[in-house]
Amino acid sequence: MKQKHQQEVNNFPMQFAFSDQQFAEGMKKLGLGVGDEDKVVSIGAGGFILKSDVKAYKEMGQKQKSEMQACNRWR
């Protein structure tokens, strides 16, 4: 289950930046450019995603939490 969840996170379109250069590169990878900063939102720890992906990001987290809780009930 942990591997499945990790793969889902790895496949999610998010970027991490710890400098202006990394932020610019991450924006480009998300298909954005200079002046598009209003189209992203921070997810903490240097991570950011498209505002349009916030719902999917939250749903992924809730689904993974539910799956882990269900898995733990059977132990």
Buried (B, 14 or more C-beta within 10 A) or exposed (E): EEEEBEEEEEEEEBBEBEEEEEBBEBBEEBEBEEEEEEBBBEBEEBBBBBEEBEEEBEEBBEEBEEEEEEEEEEE
